[in-house]
Amino acid sequence: MKEIVLITGAGGMIAQELSRKLGKDYIIRFLTRTKRQENQYEWDLDKGTIDETAFENVDHIIHLAGANISEKRWTEKRKKELIFSRVNSAKLILDTLKKKNIVLKSFISASGINVYGTETTEKIYKEDDPKGNDFLSKVVILWEQAADWFSEEKVVQRVVKLRTAVVLSEKEGALKKMIPPIRYYIGSPLGNGKQYMPWIHITDICAIYEFALKNPQMNGAYNAASPQHSTNENFTRKIAKVLNKPLWMPNVPAFIIQLLFGELSDALLNGSRVSSKKLQDEGFQFQFPDLKEALENLLIKK
């Protein structure tokens, strides 16, 4: 009999790709704001309501819900939304599990590599390195603390937190936003271009979730990023090369990015490398560890 996996953040690209990947081995359910399919169940964070039938006989929860970090400027209201959407969604699920006396086999939560701080250094961060103290670090720290509640409250056998890098997909996300300027000959690196951009192919991040689901020895936090490091400048030039477009515009000055994005600009103009060795030591193998090959797979029509 197939195990049941409940996925939150149903509308996101990872949830959609992941559900297709897991569908042959698991029964998939979604928590969503608006029910459109038989396997979808509604919840409303603002009202604190949830369709409890979604939890009947559930074995695993993959928690992907959370407002998009880079979608809007970080006003005080938006900052609260970013935290609320992650922490309160986890709390609502936790309260429901406790109410129904359910013990999960696994709770696998999205997280972010920004937990180490938004700065450009030559350090390669591992999972046990100290956490940062800027806003984005705070978001991730609270996010992970909410995931750890499930272990503390003994409603799950294990908790896995996947500290996710920039996910590359031609359908949405950072890569999709970077393509049009390059296609129209106005693309260029941001700031000095020396900031690192940890990245991962959409196929690999979905494979990591499946790997975490199927390997019960996995527990705790893992950096979900390609083992190949890239700066923003290298990243931009690789896209241009794959698209066969020249890069002749000067770098976008940092002050322009700061004017456009406010505090969010820190996440665009700074970035360090992270190590995925812990994940690889568990036995995970990347399908797209090379940036050029990853971009070719996504951008060149077969």
C-alpha beads as a LAMMPS data file, in Angstrom:
LAMMPS data file: protein, C-alpha beads

302 atoms
301 bonds

1 atom types
1 bond types

-500.0 500.0 xlo xhi
-500.0 500.0 ylo yhi
-500.0 500.0 zlo zhi

Masses

1 110.0

Atoms # bond

1 1 1 0.000 0.000 0.000
2 1 1 1.389 3.393 -0.993
3 1 1 2.335 5.866 1.732
4 1 1 0.639 9.255 1.801
5 1 1 2.643 12.460 1.363
6 1 1 1.032 15.809 2.153
7 1 1 2.695 18.771 0.394
8 1 1 2.212 22.422 1.329
9 1 1 2.906 25.353 -0.997
10 1 1 0.939 23.624 -3.738
11 1 1 1.261 26.444 -6.278
12 1 1 5.064 26.631 -6.235
13 1 1 7.311 25.221 -8.946
14 1 1 9.008 22.758 -6.596
15 1 1 5.679 21.388 -5.354
16 1 1 4.413 20.880 -8.891
17 1 1 7.575 19.221 -10.189
18 1 1 7.968 17.158 -7.028
19 1 1 4.405 15.843 -7.098
20 1 1 4.936 14.526 -10.634
21 1 1 8.154 12.848 -9.525
22 1 1 6.649 11.232 -6.420
23 1 1 3.289 10.321 -7.927
24 1 1 4.318 6.820 -9.027
25 1 1 5.448 5.747 -5.547
26 1 1 3.235 7.748 -3.189
27 1 1 -0.293 9.055 -2.800
28 1 1 0.047 12.844 -3.056
29 1 1 -2.116 15.393 -1.260
30 1 1 -1.827 19.170 -1.244
31 1 1 -2.689 21.898 1.229
32 1 1 -3.807 24.918 -0.784
33 1 1 -5.754 28.145 -0.364
34 1 1 -8.258 27.216 -3.078
35 1 1 -9.284 23.620 -3.749
36 1 1 -9.354 22.775 -7.473
37 1 1 -8.628 19.055 -7.511
38 1 1 -9.744 16.001 -5.593
39 1 1 -6.393 15.617 -3.813
40 1 1 -6.310 19.246 -2.636
41 1 1 -7.393 20.406 0.816
42 1 1 -7.953 24.002 1.849
43 1 1 -6.306 25.978 4.602
44 1 1 -6.313 29.664 5.500
45 1 1 -3.449 30.968 7.603
46 1 1 -5.073 34.326 8.299
47 1 1 -8.155 32.616 9.734
48 1 1 -6.192 29.724 11.227
49 1 1 -8.413 27.154 9.515
50 1 1 -7.431 23.853 7.892
51 1 1 -9.270 20.877 6.388
52 1 1 -8.371 18.176 8.885
53 1 1 -9.333 15.369 6.497
54 1 1 -6.035 16.091 4.697
55 1 1 -4.247 14.411 7.611
56 1 1 -6.107 11.096 7.595
57 1 1 -3.529 8.275 7.428
58 1 1 -0.799 10.709 6.362
59 1 1 2.767 9.352 6.623
60 1 1 4.965 12.277 5.551
61 1 1 4.657 16.043 5.193
62 1 1 6.806 18.089 2.816
63 1 1 6.504 21.690 3.933
64 1 1 7.190 24.122 1.084
65 1 1 4.799 26.937 2.017
66 1 1 6.236 30.440 2.397
67 1 1 5.875 33.850 0.773
68 1 1 8.409 34.559 -2.005
69 1 1 11.501 36.238 -0.539
70 1 1 12.357 38.282 -3.647
71 1 1 8.887 39.070 -5.000
72 1 1 8.429 42.439 -3.251
73 1 1 10.415 45.103 -1.396
74 1 1 10.941 44.336 2.264
75 1 1 8.575 46.775 3.896
76 1 1 7.834 46.123 7.557
77 1 1 4.527 44.581 6.485
78 1 1 6.256 42.328 3.955
79 1 1 8.837 41.224 6.522
80 1 1 6.048 40.093 8.814
81 1 1 4.425 38.213 5.925
82 1 1 7.671 36.392 5.128
83 1 1 7.981 35.157 8.708
84 1 1 4.251 34.551 9.285
85 1 1 3.854 32.445 6.132
86 1 1 6.611 30.094 7.271
87 1 1 6.254 29.943 11.040
88 1 1 2.485 30.115 11.425
89 1 1 1.879 27.599 8.645
90 1 1 4.095 25.115 10.500
91 1 1 2.328 25.857 13.784
92 1 1 -1.101 25.271 12.249
93 1 1 0.045 21.894 10.932
94 1 1 1.654 21.013 14.260
95 1 1 -1.477 21.898 16.244
96 1 1 -3.564 19.754 13.910
97 1 1 -1.258 16.756 14.258
98 1 1 -1.348 17.058 18.057
99 1 1 -5.125 17.393 18.031
100 1 1 -5.512 14.245 15.950
101 1 1 -2.757 12.304 17.782
102 1 1 -0.829 11.690 14.567
103 1 1 2.863 10.764 14.535
104 1 1 4.506 11.258 11.134
105 1 1 7.364 9.216 9.733
106 1 1 9.015 12.396 8.468
107 1 1 8.546 16.155 8.298
108 1 1 10.711 17.551 5.501
109 1 1 10.881 21.339 5.435
110 1 1 12.208 23.832 2.961
111 1 1 14.823 26.206 4.350
112 1 1 17.358 28.646 2.922
113 1 1 21.127 28.859 2.481
114 1 1 20.874 32.490 3.649
115 1 1 20.832 31.128 7.193
116 1 1 24.601 31.800 7.319
117 1 1 24.202 35.504 6.654
118 1 1 24.069 37.716 3.596
119 1 1 27.696 38.565 3.004
120 1 1 30.430 37.850 0.483
121 1 1 33.350 35.951 1.980
122 1 1 35.770 33.261 0.864
123 1 1 34.418 30.895 3.519
124 1 1 32.556 27.788 2.361
125 1 1 29.733 27.287 4.834
126 1 1 28.863 23.903 6.305
127 1 1 25.698 23.002 8.163
128 1 1 27.242 23.358 11.626
129 1 1 28.704 26.824 10.983
130 1 1 27.365 29.801 12.968
131 1 1 24.208 31.430 11.677
132 1 1 24.002 35.031 10.478
133 1 1 22.315 37.972 12.183
134 1 1 20.668 39.901 9.326
135 1 1 16.960 39.831 8.451
136 1 1 17.137 36.980 5.963
137 1 1 19.090 34.865 8.435
138 1 1 16.436 35.587 11.038
139 1 1 13.714 34.394 8.666
140 1 1 15.510 31.100 8.052
141 1 1 16.371 30.585 11.721
142 1 1 12.716 31.003 12.708
143 1 1 11.698 28.785 9.792
144 1 1 13.960 25.982 11.000
145 1 1 12.934 26.430 14.615
146 1 1 9.326 25.916 13.526
147 1 1 10.348 22.650 11.835
148 1 1 12.160 21.514 14.988
149 1 1 8.955 21.969 16.999
150 1 1 7.700 18.739 15.410
151 1 1 10.526 16.752 17.003
152 1 1 10.190 18.582 20.304
153 1 1 6.461 17.830 20.423
154 1 1 7.109 14.203 19.411
155 1 1 4.717 14.231 16.468
156 1 1 7.334 12.984 14.013
157 1 1 10.105 10.395 13.897
158 1 1 12.532 12.734 12.126
159 1 1 12.821 16.267 10.735
160 1 1 14.851 17.163 7.644
161 1 1 15.580 20.804 6.735
162 1 1 16.807 21.488 3.207
163 1 1 18.715 24.767 3.009
164 1 1 17.915 25.525 -0.596
165 1 1 20.031 27.568 -2.986
166 1 1 18.680 29.534 -5.978
167 1 1 16.560 27.009 -7.868
168 1 1 17.126 27.070 -11.616
169 1 1 14.038 26.604 -13.771
170 1 1 13.060 28.062 -17.101
171 1 1 9.457 28.333 -15.883
172 1 1 9.868 30.742 -12.959
173 1 1 12.317 32.083 -10.420
174 1 1 15.651 33.877 -10.720
175 1 1 16.748 32.299 -14.003
176 1 1 13.552 33.262 -15.792
177 1 1 14.040 36.881 -14.655
178 1 1 17.663 36.947 -15.819
179 1 1 16.966 35.668 -19.337
180 1 1 15.017 38.578 -20.973
181 1 1 17.667 41.300 -20.378
182 1 1 20.343 38.998 -21.808
183 1 1 18.178 38.097 -24.807
184 1 1 17.663 41.823 -25.518
185 1 1 21.368 42.680 -25.090
186 1 1 20.980 44.621 -21.834
187 1 1 21.979 41.900 -19.379
188 1 1 24.941 42.410 -17.053
189 1 1 26.274 41.304 -13.652
190 1 1 24.963 42.968 -10.487
191 1 1 27.266 45.219 -8.485
192 1 1 30.862 44.033 -8.718
193 1 1 29.648 40.588 -9.778
194 1 1 31.972 38.883 -7.286
195 1 1 29.196 37.723 -4.960
196 1 1 28.686 33.961 -5.005
197 1 1 25.342 32.538 -6.157
198 1 1 24.720 29.080 -4.727
199 1 1 22.387 27.359 -7.189
200 1 1 20.629 24.072 -7.903
201 1 1 18.775 22.633 -10.898
202 1 1 15.030 22.080 -10.359
203 1 1 15.509 18.375 -11.161
204 1 1 18.122 18.028 -8.411
205 1 1 16.175 19.825 -5.683
206 1 1 13.177 17.579 -6.362
207 1 1 15.472 14.552 -6.322
208 1 1 16.829 15.656 -2.934
209 1 1 13.306 15.795 -1.480
210 1 1 12.636 12.305 -2.826
211 1 1 15.986 11.116 -1.450
212 1 1 15.183 12.554 1.980
213 1 1 11.777 10.906 1.891
214 1 1 13.170 7.468 1.049
215 1 1 16.238 7.501 3.312
216 1 1 15.186 7.373 6.974
217 1 1 18.758 7.884 8.200
218 1 1 18.581 11.512 7.039
219 1 1 17.910 13.927 9.865
220 1 1 18.620 17.607 10.528
221 1 1 19.830 20.329 8.171
222 1 1 21.419 19.882 4.738
223 1 1 22.738 22.403 2.231
224 1 1 20.812 21.766 -0.990
225 1 1 23.143 23.435 -3.488
226 1 1 25.232 22.306 -6.432
227 1 1 28.828 21.382 -5.515
228 1 1 30.061 23.744 -8.266
229 1 1 30.416 27.351 -7.075
230 1 1 29.702 30.388 -9.243
231 1 1 29.873 34.150 -8.854
232 1 1 27.114 36.391 -10.160
233 1 1 29.363 37.508 -13.027
234 1 1 30.237 33.946 -14.022
235 1 1 26.587 32.958 -13.744
236 1 1 25.485 35.820 -16.007
237 1 1 28.195 35.094 -18.570
238 1 1 27.303 31.393 -18.650
239 1 1 23.654 32.243 -19.412
240 1 1 24.759 34.599 -22.193
241 1 1 27.030 31.940 -23.675
242 1 1 24.302 29.299 -23.658
243 1 1 21.885 31.782 -25.282
244 1 1 24.614 32.823 -27.725
245 1 1 24.232 36.496 -26.765
246 1 1 26.980 39.047 -26.123
247 1 1 27.355 40.875 -22.823
248 1 1 28.442 44.402 -23.619
249 1 1 26.623 46.450 -20.963
250 1 1 28.598 47.528 -17.854
251 1 1 27.762 45.976 -14.510
252 1 1 24.608 47.326 -12.877
253 1 1 25.908 49.694 -10.161
254 1 1 25.172 48.622 -6.607
255 1 1 23.398 51.894 -5.795
256 1 1 20.880 51.261 -8.593
257 1 1 20.070 47.839 -7.134
258 1 1 19.740 49.437 -3.702
259 1 1 17.358 52.101 -5.024
260 1 1 15.218 49.517 -6.802
261 1 1 15.076 46.839 -4.129
262 1 1 15.855 48.517 -0.813
263 1 1 17.004 46.125 1.916
264 1 1 16.387 43.157 -0.395
265 1 1 19.386 44.364 -2.432
266 1 1 21.693 42.843 0.213
267 1 1 20.612 39.390 -0.931
268 1 1 21.333 40.304 -4.560
269 1 1 24.697 42.005 -4.050
270 1 1 26.202 39.585 -1.535
271 1 1 26.582 35.854 -1.271
272 1 1 28.968 33.153 -0.084
273 1 1 29.638 29.567 -1.027
274 1 1 28.076 26.598 0.748
275 1 1 29.171 22.986 0.916
276 1 1 26.917 20.108 -0.133
277 1 1 29.340 17.450 1.165
278 1 1 27.013 16.354 3.991
279 1 1 24.292 15.591 1.468
280 1 1 26.692 13.765 -0.831
281 1 1 28.057 11.769 2.110
282 1 1 24.502 10.467 2.606
283 1 1 24.755 9.028 -0.914
284 1 1 22.983 11.677 -2.972
285 1 1 24.316 12.184 -6.500
286 1 1 23.617 15.368 -8.460
287 1 1 22.324 14.966 -11.989
288 1 1 23.357 18.529 -12.868
289 1 1 26.463 19.481 -10.849
290 1 1 27.869 21.625 -13.689
291 1 1 26.365 25.071 -14.298
292 1 1 26.862 25.122 -18.067
293 1 1 25.227 21.705 -18.460
294 1 1 22.370 22.736 -16.149
295 1 1 21.708 25.882 -18.185
296 1 1 21.913 24.003 -21.482
297 1 1 19.377 21.495 -20.195
298 1 1 16.961 24.275 -19.240
299 1 1 17.490 26.804 -22.042
300 1 1 18.286 24.874 -25.208
301 1 1 15.166 23.445 -26.823
302 1 1 15.519 19.764 -27.582

Bonds

1 1 1 2
2 1 2 3
3 1 3 4
4 1 4 5
5 1 5 6
6 1 6 7
7 1 7 8
8 1 8 9
9 1 9 10
10 1 10 11
11 1 11 12
12 1 12 13
13 1 13 14
14 1 14 15
15 1 15 16
16 1 16 17
17 1 17 18
18 1 18 19
19 1 19 20
20 1 20 21
21 1 21 22
22 1 22 23
23 1 23 24
24 1 24 25
25 1 25 26
26 1 26 27
27 1 27 28
28 1 28 29
29 1 29 30
30 1 30 31
31 1 31 32
32 1 32 33
33 1 33 34
34 1 34 35
35 1 35 36
36 1 36 37
37 1 37 38
38 1 38 39
39 1 39 40
40 1 40 41
41 1 41 42
42 1 42 43
43 1 43 44
44 1 44 45
45 1 45 46
46 1 46 47
47 1 47 48
48 1 48 49
49 1 49 50
50 1 50 51
51 1 51 52
52 1 52 53
53 1 53 54
54 1 54 55
55 1 55 56
56 1 56 57
57 1 57 58
58 1 58 59
59 1 59 60
60 1 60 61
61 1 61 62
62 1 62 63
63 1 63 64
64 1 64 65
65 1 65 66
66 1 66 67
67 1 67 68
68 1 68 69
69 1 69 70
70 1 70 71
71 1 71 72
72 1 72 73
73 1 73 74
74 1 74 75
75 1 75 76
76 1 76 77
77 1 77 78
78 1 78 79
79 1 79 80
80 1 80 81
81 1 81 82
82 1 82 83
83 1 83 84
84 1 84 85
85 1 85 86
86 1 86 87
87 1 87 88
88 1 88 89
89 1 89 90
90 1 90 91
91 1 91 92
92 1 92 93
93 1 93 94
94 1 94 95
95 1 95 96
96 1 96 97
97 1 97 98
98 1 98 99
99 1 99 100
100 1 100 101
101 1 101 102
102 1 102 103
103 1 103 104
104 1 104 105
105 1 105 106
106 1 106 107
107 1 107 108
108 1 108 109
109 1 109 110
110 1 110 111
111 1 111 112
112 1 112 113
113 1 113 114
114 1 114 115
115 1 115 116
116 1 116 117
117 1 117 118
118 1 118 119
119 1 119 120
120 1 120 121
121 1 121 122
122 1 122 123
123 1 123 124
124 1 124 125
125 1 125 126
126 1 126 127
127 1 127 128
128 1 128 129
129 1 129 130
130 1 130 131
131 1 131 132
132 1 132 133
133 1 133 134
134 1 134 135
135 1 135 136
136 1 136 137
137 1 137 138
138 1 138 139
139 1 139 140
140 1 140 141
141 1 141 142
142 1 142 143
143 1 143 144
144 1 144 145
145 1 145 146
146 1 146 147
147 1 147 148
148 1 148 149
149 1 149 150
150 1 150 151
151 1 151 152
152 1 152 153
153 1 153 154
154 1 154 155
155 1 155 156
156 1 156 157
157 1 157 158
158 1 158 159
159 1 159 160
160 1 160 161
161 1 161 162
162 1 162 163
163 1 163 164
164 1 164 165
165 1 165 166
166 1 166 167
167 1 167 168
168 1 168 169
169 1 169 170
170 1 170 171
171 1 171 172
172 1 172 173
173 1 173 174
174 1 174 175
175 1 175 176
176 1 176 177
177 1 177 178
178 1 178 179
179 1 179 180
180 1 180 181
181 1 181 182
182 1 182 183
183 1 183 184
184 1 184 185
185 1 185 186
186 1 186 187
187 1 187 188
188 1 188 189
189 1 189 190
190 1 190 191
191 1 191 192
192 1 192 193
193 1 193 194
194 1 194 195
195 1 195 196
196 1 196 197
197 1 197 198
198 1 198 199
199 1 199 200
200 1 200 201
201 1 201 202
202 1 202 203
203 1 203 204
204 1 204 205
205 1 205 206
206 1 206 207
207 1 207 208
208 1 208 209
209 1 209 210
210 1 210 211
211 1 211 212
212 1 212 213
213 1 213 214
214 1 214 215
215 1 215 216
216 1 216 217
217 1 217 218
218 1 218 219
219 1 219 220
220 1 220 221
221 1 221 222
222 1 222 223
223 1 223 224
224 1 224 225
225 1 225 226
226 1 226 227
227 1 227 228
228 1 228 229
229 1 229 230
230 1 230 231
231 1 231 232
232 1 232 233
233 1 233 234
234 1 234 235
235 1 235 236
236 1 236 237
237 1 237 238
238 1 238 239
239 1 239 240
240 1 240 241
241 1 241 242
242 1 242 243
243 1 243 244
244 1 244 245
245 1 245 246
246 1 246 247
247 1 247 248
248 1 248 249
249 1 249 250
250 1 250 251
251 1 251 252
252 1 252 253
253 1 253 254
254 1 254 255
255 1 255 256
256 1 256 257
257 1 257 258
258 1 258 259
259 1 259 260
260 1 260 261
261 1 261 262
262 1 262 263
263 1 263 264
264 1 264 265
265 1 265 266
266 1 266 267
267 1 267 268
268 1 268 269
269 1 269 270
270 1 270 271
271 1 271 272
272 1 272 273
273 1 273 274
274 1 274 275
275 1 275 276
276 1 276 277
277 1 277 278
278 1 278 279
279 1 279 280
280 1 280 281
281 1 281 282
282 1 282 283
283 1 283 284
284 1 284 285
285 1 285 286
286 1 286 287
287 1 287 288
288 1 288 289
289 1 289 290
290 1 290 291
291 1 291 292
292 1 292 293
293 1 293 294
294 1 294 295
295 1 295 296
296 1 296 297
297 1 297 298
298 1 298 299
299 1 299 300
300 1 300 301
301 1 301 302
